[in-house]
Amino acid sequence: MLIYECKSRGNQAQYDAIEEARRVTQFIRNKCLCLWMNPRGTSRNGRQCFYSQLANGYVFALRLDS
């Protein structure tokens, strides 16, 4: 696993946006991992449909596609 570290300078709004993006990414990753691991044999198309359901169900996930 590669881990990149860097120091950044920004204002509080930028740090808040980065933190929100990190949380959204972890949420979607965890949901998709559960979908992939639980019902074995889920196709790529099935996962894509699940992603669109996530986007419709959660406002922050919908904003990712815009």
Secondary structure by P-SEA (a helix, b strand, c coil): cbbbbbbbbbcaaaaaaaaaaaaaaaaaaaaaaaaacccccccaaaaaaaaaaaaaaccccccccc
